[in-house]
Amino acid sequence: MLYEMLKKADPNARAAGNIGIPLSECALELKDKPAKIALELSNFQLLGIDTFRPHVSVVSNLAPDHLDYMDSLDAYYASKFRIYENCTMDDYFIRNIDDETIMQYARNIPCQVIDFSLTNPNADLCVKDGEVCLQGTRLFTAADLKLVGDFNLGNAMMAAAMAYLMGVKQEDIEDVIQTFKGVEHRIEYVDTLNGVRIYNDSKATNTHSAIAALSSFKGGVHLLAGGKDKGIDYSVLKEYDPVIAKCYAFGQIGPKFPDIFSNTVVLETMEEALDAALANAREGEVILLCPATSSFDQFKSYEQRGDIFKELVAQRVNSQK
């Protein structure tokens, strides 16, 4: 979303980083041309920075992850906040004051701080009377956003603020808000089969992302979950047991899910999980691939996992035509 906004102001704009395109590749391609870059950084990449200095940065939220690699949860969270360590007062950090954990770690910030909140109308970046405002400047109308869920509104607010601080005009920000339909592998509608809507949320590689997806549905969800065991606590998903019609757990972590959801079957592969869900789901219900962990036990990336899932769905839809 941020990239689509930056393109309005800069034909050389790029999206790079943890999404699959290295920043170094952009540097090689652009050479000496200046460019606005929407850059997603993992904590692994932040652990290795030296002089990296973003003009505008944000840690959108914090949730346990990568505990199979980091020494502790504290070390994981602390690594995220290296993002602004080289910044100056010419730069900006957007601080999510709704997230208590962020407030614990976002300290000694060397640049200008913009406080963001979905619920506090007095925050620097907030919603007032249905309008998203940055320090009194209207950025867009919240109702114009096509994506569902408060988390998507929060994403849009942060993207809009970053774009505005990078020189994108308000009318261009609003145009993107009104036309943006979402990203691949993030609660992506795939197809409907026998009255059952099928969604691909392969990008949900931790419990925080899974909660965002599950909170978007009121019930009747046939959940496909599983992948590599990253050593995190999955019990936080128990809260969503009432919306789960049945969980089809697969992969390395599959055996952990019967302790989380009351109606769970453990299978070997995602394909087996899909076929079992299709056999059980009824008209008006939903099949949701929302793994809640990484793909690296059976796939090379969450993108490959999502692509294969969509191919499997297409095969089954075509076979009924």
TORZA-725212 format. One record per residue (C-alpha): residue number from 1; x, y, z. Coordinates in steps of 0.2 Angstrom, whole numbers. Last residue first. Example, Ala and Ser with C-alpha at 12.3 -4.5 7.8 and 13.67 -1.06 7.14 Angstrom:
<mikes>
2; 68; -5; 36
1; 62; -22; 39
</mikes>
This chain:
<mikes>
321; -86; -139; -70
320; -82; -149; -55
319; -64; -154; -59
318; -61; -135; -63
317; -65; -131; -44
316; -54; -144; -38
315; -39; -140; -49
314; -41; -121; -45
313; -41; -125; -26
312; -24; -135; -28
311; -17; -121; -38
310; -22; -108; -25
309; -14; -119; -11
308; 2; -121; -22
307; 3; -102; -24
306; 0; -99; -5
305; 14; -111; 0
304; 26; -104; -13
303; 23; -87; -6
302; 25; -92; 12
301; 42; -98; 7
300; 53; -114; 3
299; 39; -126; 7
298; 37; -142; 18
297; 46; -138; 34
296; 50; -120; 30
295; 32; -113; 29
294; 32; -102; 44
293; 19; -101; 57
292; 0; -96; 60
291; -5; -107; 45
290; -20; -97; 40
289; -28; -106; 25
288; -46; -102; 27
287; -61; -112; 21
286; -77; -103; 25
285; -95; -108; 28
284; -111; -102; 19
283; -113; -119; 10
282; -105; -133; 21
281; -87; -138; 24
280; -84; -156; 28
279; -77; -164; 12
278; -69; -147; 6
277; -60; -146; 23
276; -53; -164; 21
275; -47; -160; 4
274; -39; -145; 10
273; -30; -153; 24
272; -24; -167; 13
271; -16; -154; 1
270; -8; -145; 16
269; 1; -161; 21
268; 2; -174; 35
267; -15; -173; 44
266; -20; -169; 61
265; -39; -167; 64
264; -46; -154; 76
263; -62; -149; 85
262; -58; -142; 102
261; -45; -130; 95
260; -28; -127; 104
259; -23; -144; 112
258; -28; -152; 96
257; -16; -140; 87
256; 0; -146; 94
255; 1; -161; 83
254; 2; -151; 67
253; 18; -142; 71
252; 29; -151; 58
251; 16; -151; 45
250; -3; -151; 45
249; -18; -146; 56
248; -36; -146; 49
247; -46; -136; 61
246; -65; -138; 62
245; -80; -126; 64
244; -68; -113; 71
243; -77; -97; 76
242; -79; -103; 94
241; -61; -108; 96
240; -55; -90; 93
239; -49; -87; 111
238; -38; -103; 109
237; -27; -94; 97
236; -16; -87; 112
235; -11; -106; 115
234; 1; -105; 101
233; 16; -101; 111
232; 31; -99; 100
231; 45; -112; 97
230; 46; -110; 79
229; 38; -126; 74
228; 37; -126; 55
227; 20; -128; 46
226; 2; -129; 52
225; -15; -122; 50
224; -30; -125; 38
223; -45; -118; 47
222; -63; -122; 42
221; -72; -107; 48
220; -90; -107; 52
219; -89; -91; 63
218; -89; -72; 64
217; -74; -70; 53
216; -61; -55; 53
215; -55; -59; 70
214; -48; -75; 63
213; -37; -65; 51
212; -29; -53; 63
211; -27; -68; 76
210; -17; -77; 62
209; -6; -62; 60
208; -2; -61; 78
207; 0; -80; 79
206; 14; -81; 67
205; 17; -84; 48
204; 0; -77; 42
203; 7; -74; 24
202; -2; -90; 19
201; -19; -81; 21
200; -28; -89; 6
199; -47; -89; 7
198; -60; -101; 1
197; -79; -97; 1
196; -90; -112; 2
195; -106; -111; -8
194; -102; -127; -17
193; -84; -120; -22
192; -81; -102; -20
191; -64; -95; -25
190; -47; -87; -20
189; -51; -72; -8
188; -34; -66; -1
187; -34; -65; 18
186; -16; -60; 15
185; -8; -71; 2
184; -8; -58; -12
183; -11; -40; -7
182; -26; -29; -4
181; -39; -21; -15
180; -32; -3; -16
179; -43; 8; -26
178; -50; 21; -13
177; -35; 21; -2
176; -24; 24; -17
175; -34; 39; -23
174; -34; 46; -5
173; -15; 45; -5
172; -14; 54; -21
171; -26; 68; -15
170; -15; 70; 0
169; 1; 73; -10
168; 16; 61; -7
167; 31; 70; 0
166; 39; 56; 11
165; 30; 63; 26
164; 14; 60; 17
163; 19; 43; 12
162; 23; 38; 30
161; 6; 45; 36
160; -3; 36; 23
159; 6; 19; 26
158; 2; 21; 45
157; -16; 25; 42
156; -18; 11; 30
155; -10; -2; 41
154; -21; 4; 55
153; -37; 2; 44
152; -31; -15; 40
151; -29; -20; 58
150; -47; -13; 61
149; -54; -26; 49
148; -59; -26; 31
147; -50; -19; 16
146; -60; -7; 4
145; -54; 9; 13
144; -66; 23; 8
143; -75; 22; 25
142; -59; 29; 34
141; -59; 45; 24
140; -42; 51; 20
139; -26; 61; 25
138; -34; 75; 34
137; -20; 87; 42
136; -23; 90; 61
135; -7; 81; 66
134; -10; 67; 54
133; -29; 64; 52
132; -39; 49; 47
131; -57; 55; 45
130; -72; 46; 52
129; -76; 59; 65
128; -58; 59; 70
127; -47; 44; 67
126; -29; 46; 73
125; -11; 50; 69
124; -4; 63; 82
123; -15; 55; 95
122; -30; 65; 103
121; -43; 54; 95
120; -37; 39; 105
119; -44; 23; 98
118; -35; 18; 82
117; -19; 26; 89
116; -2; 33; 82
115; 11; 44; 91
114; 22; 53; 79
113; 40; 54; 86
112; 54; 65; 79
111; 71; 57; 79
110; 83; 50; 92
109; 71; 38; 101
108; 77; 34; 118
107; 63; 22; 121
106; 51; 12; 110
105; 53; -5; 120
104; 39; -3; 134
103; 28; 7; 122
102; 29; -6; 109
101; 24; -19; 122
100; 8; -9; 126
99; 2; -8; 108
98; -11; 6; 107
97; 3; 19; 107
96; 9; 13; 90
95; 24; 24; 87
94; 28; 32; 70
93; 46; 36; 69
92; 52; 51; 60
91; 68; 59; 52
90; 76; 76; 52
89; 79; 74; 71
88; 91; 61; 67
87; 91; 42; 63
86; 105; 29; 66
85; 96; 19; 80
84; 79; 20; 71
83; 77; 2; 65
82; 87; -5; 80
81; 70; -6; 88
80; 66; -23; 81
79; 81; -31; 89
78; 74; -26; 106
77; 58; -37; 103
76; 68; -52; 98
75; 81; -50; 112
74; 67; -49; 125
73; 59; -64; 118
72; 75; -74; 121
71; 91; -80; 113
70; 84; -78; 95
69; 84; -92; 83
68; 70; -105; 87
67; 61; -90; 96
66; 58; -83; 79
65; 41; -75; 84
64; 32; -68; 99
63; 21; -53; 94
62; 25; -34; 92
61; 16; -22; 81
60; 18; -8; 68
59; 36; -5; 71
58; 37; 11; 60
57; 50; 21; 51
56; 52; 37; 41
55; 68; 44; 34
54; 76; 27; 36
53; 95; 26; 41
52; 106; 11; 38
51; 124; 14; 44
50; 128; -3; 51
49; 113; -15; 50
48; 115; -33; 53
47; 102; -37; 67
46; 90; -26; 57
45; 90; -39; 44
44; 86; -54; 55
43; 73; -43; 64
42; 64; -43; 47
41; 64; -27; 37
40; 50; -21; 25
39; 56; -7; 14
38; 45; 5; 4
37; 58; 15; -6
36; 58; 32; -13
35; 71; 34; -26
34; 86; 44; -31
33; 95; 38; -47
32; 114; 34; -44
31; 113; 16; -48
30; 94; 12; -50
29; 96; -7; -54
28; 111; -11; -42
27; 103; -1; -28
26; 86; -10; -31
25; 95; -26; -30
24; 104; -21; -14
23; 87; -18; -6
22; 83; -36; -9
21; 67; -41; -17
20; 57; -55; -7
19; 44; -46; 4
18; 58; -45; 17
17; 66; -30; 8
16; 59; -21; -7
15; 45; -10; -14
14; 51; 2; -26
13; 49; 20; -32
12; 58; 26; -48
11; 42; 34; -55
10; 41; 45; -39
9; 26; 55; -32
8; 12; 43; -36
7; 23; 28; -35
6; 25; 32; -16
5; 7; 29; -14
4; 7; 12; -22
3; 23; 8; -12
2; 14; 12; 4
1; 0; 0; 0
</mikes>
